[in-house]
């Protein structure tokens, strides 16, 4: 199961192509991309979209500042610009499209490099988001059938309701993950280690389900998650992340690294 990505990705990158669709696009430089990102993240429309998604007060200020901070950070912005150029050597890819995917990617790359304390907090927030989602959206997320735009909006609506200290701490960790992702290669894990960690998680799940009324049904849901209805899939996903977060020490660290693998 792939858990939710960053809380700030809702409404990032509106339609900001470099040129009209029916006109030739000019050659794009790294400096052009960085300047465009700086302009996007100072526009009032970003704040308006956050308001639409439920942000207000201090959380609105935090979310607005975080979008600007993460995308104008020299390390992160430089990495994203390089990636967009690498994908788009002929200058035909709209910067907004290229940067959107790279933003998700650079945070994903960095999460596994976080120290355990921050890594655990990061996934505690994602657990909170999953638990707070409507059952239908939660089930679609677990089954990986929620479109990226709907996932971003659903995630942001939950994020808007987080208490301010939790959101502030999460944003600090998220920015650090982006910086780590921009400067370090993705974390890897051997096939043997993956099998070992998955076995520990599976055994922990079995222990939690032992003696419960719905244990057999839940195991069937995990075995055929793609065929499950949204309610069952959501329950399975919430049980899964709750089980992972109940692990301790090295087992917890290994499980969270497994979740953060590309």
C-alpha positions in Angstrom: 0.0 0.0 0.0 1.4 3.4 -0.9 0.5 6.0 1.7 -0.4 9.6 1.1 2.3 12.0 -0.1 2.7 15.6 1.0 0.0 17.6 2.6 0.7 20.7 0.6 0.3 19.3 -2.9 -3.3 20.3 -3.3 -3.8 23.1 -5.8 0.0 23.5 -6.5 0.8 24.3 -10.1 -2.3 25.8 -11.7 -2.2 26.1 -15.5 1.0 28.1 -16.1 2.4 27.0 -19.4 5.3 29.0 -20.8 3.4 29.7 -24.0 0.1 29.2 -25.7 -0.7 25.7 -26.8 -0.8 26.7 -30.5 2.5 28.6 -30.4 6.1 27.3 -30.4 7.5 27.1 -26.9 10.8 29.0 -26.4 13.9 27.2 -25.1 13.6 26.8 -21.3 16.6 27.5 -19.0 17.1 26.4 -15.4 16.8 30.1 -14.4 13.5 30.4 -16.3 12.0 27.5 -14.3 13.2 28.8 -11.0 11.8 32.3 -11.7 8.5 30.8 -12.8 8.2 28.8 -9.6 9.0 31.9 -7.5 6.2 33.8 -9.4 3.6 31.0 -9.0 4.1 30.8 -5.3 3.6 34.5 -4.6 0.3 34.7 -6.5 -2.9 35.3 -4.6 -4.6 32.4 -6.4 -2.6 30.0 -4.4 -4.1 31.4 -1.2 -7.6 31.4 -2.7 -7.4 27.7 -3.5 -6.3 26.9 0.0 -9.3 28.8 1.4 -11.5 26.8 -1.0 -10.0 23.6 0.5 -10.8 24.7 4.0 -7.6 26.4 5.3 -8.2 29.4 7.5 -6.4 31.5 10.2 -3.0 30.3 11.2 -3.2 27.1 9.2 -3.8 29.1 6.1 -0.8 31.3 6.8 1.3 28.2 7.4 0.2 26.4 4.2 0.7 29.5 2.0 4.2 30.1 3.5 5.1 26.4 3.1 4.2 26.3 -0.6 6.3 29.3 -1.2 9.2 28.1 1.1 9.5 24.6 -0.3 9.4 25.6 -4.0 11.7 28.6 -3.6 14.2 26.8 -1.5 17.5 27.0 -3.5 18.3 23.3 -3.1 14.8 22.0 -3.9 14.1 24.5 -6.7 17.4 23.8 -8.3 16.8 20.0 -8.2 13.3 20.4 -9.7 14.5 22.6 -12.4 17.3 20.2 -13.3 14.8 17.3 -13.4 12.4 19.2 -15.6 15.2 20.0 -18.0 16.3 16.4 -18.1 12.8 15.3 -19.0 12.3 18.1 -21.5 15.5 18.6 -23.4 13.6 20.0 -26.4 11.6 22.6 -24.3 8.2 21.1 -25.1 7.1 20.0 -21.7 5.0 22.5 -19.7 6.9 23.4 -16.6 3.9 23.1 -14.3 3.4 19.5 -15.4 7.0 18.5 -15.0 7.5 20.3 -11.7 4.3 18.8 -10.2 5.6 15.2 -10.6 9.0 16.2 -9.5 7.7 17.8 -6.3 6.1 14.5 -5.3 9.2 12.7 -6.2 11.7 14.8 -4.3 9.8 14.5 -1.1 9.4 10.7 -1.6 13.1 10.4 -2.2 14.0 12.2 1.0 11.5 10.7 3.5 13.5 7.5 4.0 16.6 9.6 5.0 14.8 11.2 7.9 15.9 10.3 11.5 13.4 7.9 13.1 11.8 10.6 15.3 10.9 12.7 12.2 10.1 9.7 10.1 7.6 8.4 12.7 6.0 11.9 13.1 5.7 12.1 9.3 3.7 8.9 9.1 1.7 9.7 12.2 0.3 12.7 10.3 -0.3 10.5 7.3 -2.1 8.1 9.6 -4.2 10.9 10.9 -5.1 12.0 7.4 -6.1 8.5 6.4 -8.3 8.1 9.5 -10.0 11.4 8.9 -10.8 10.8 5.3 -14.4 9.9 4.3 -14.6 6.1 4.0 -15.1 6.2 0.2 -12.0 8.3 -0.4 -10.0 6.3 2.1 -10.9 3.1 0.3 -10.0 4.5 -3.1 -6.7 5.7 -1.7 -5.8 2.2 -0.2 -6.8 0.6 -3.5 -4.8 3.2 -5.4 -7.9 4.3 -7.4 -8.2 7.9 -6.4 -7.1 10.3 -9.1 -4.1 12.5 -8.2 -6.2 15.7 -8.2 -8.9 14.2 -6.0 -6.2 12.7 -3.7 -4.6 16.2 -3.4 -7.9 17.8 -2.6 -9.0 15.2 -0.1 -5.7 15.3 1.6 -5.7 19.0 1.8 -9.2 19.2 3.3 -8.0 16.9 6.1 -4.8 18.9 6.6 -6.7 22.1 6.9 -8.3 20.7 10.1 -5.1 19.6 11.8 -4.1 21.5 14.9 -1.7 24.2 14.1 1.4 22.9 16.0 1.0 19.5 14.3 0.8 21.1 10.9 3.8 23.3 11.6 5.9 20.4 12.8 4.8 18.3 9.7 5.8 21.1 7.3 9.2 21.4 9.0 9.8 17.7 8.4 8.4 17.8 4.9 10.8 20.6 3.9 13.7 18.7 5.3 12.6 15.6 3.4 12.5 17.6 0.2 16.0 18.9 0.8 17.3 15.4 1.5 15.6 14.1 -1.6 17.3 16.8 -3.6 20.8 15.9 -2.4 20.8 12.2 -1.7 19.9 9.1 -3.8 16.7 7.2 -2.9 17.0 4.8 0.1 17.2 1.1 -1.0 16.5 -2.2 0.7 17.6 -5.6 -0.4 15.0 -8.2 -1.5 15.9 -10.3 1.5 15.4 -7.4 3.9 12.1 -6.4 2.3 10.8 -10.0 2.8 12.0 -10.0 6.4 10.3 -6.7 7.2 7.1 -7.7 5.4 7.0 -10.9 7.4 7.3 -9.0 10.6 4.4 -6.7 9.6 2.3 -9.6 8.5 2.9 -11.4 11.8 2.0 -8.3 13.7 -1.2 -8.0 11.7 -2.1 -11.7 12.5 -1.5 -11.1 16.2 -3.9 -8.1 16.2 -6.5 -10.1 14.3 -6.3 -13.2 16.4 -9.5 -13.9 18.2 -11.4 -11.0 16.6 -14.8 -11.4 14.9 -13.7 -10.0 11.6 -10.2 -11.5 11.5 -10.8 -14.0 8.7 -12.6 -11.4 6.6 -9.9 -8.9 7.1 -7.2 -11.4 5.9 -9.3 -12.1 2.8 -9.5 -8.3 2.2 -5.7 -8.0 2.4 -5.3 -11.0 0.0 -7.6 -9.4 -2.6 -7.4 -5.7 -1.9 -8.0 -4.8 -5.6 -11.4 -6.6 -5.4 -12.5 -5.2 -2.0 -15.2 -2.6 -1.6 -14.2 0.8 -0.3 -15.4 0.2 3.3 -13.4 -3.0 3.6 -10.3 -1.6 1.9 -10.4 1.5 4.1 -10.6 -0.7 7.3 -7.7 -2.7 6.0 -5.6 0.3 5.2 -6.3 1.9 8.6 -5.5 -1.4 10.4 -2.3 -1.7 8.4 -0.9 1.7 9.2 -2.0 1.4 12.8 -0.2 -1.9 13.1 3.0 -0.5 11.6 2.9 2.5 13.9 2.6 0.2 16.9 5.9 -1.4 16.2 8.9 -0.3 18.3 12.6 0.5 17.8 14.4 -1.1 14.8 11.3 -2.9 13.7 9.4 0.4 13.4 12.3 2.1 11.6 12.6 -0.8 9.1 8.8 -0.8 8.5 8.7 2.9 7.8 11.7 2.7 5.5 9.8 0.0 3.6 6.8 2.3 3.3 9.0 5.1 2.0 10.7 3.1 -0.8 10.1 4.4 -4.3 
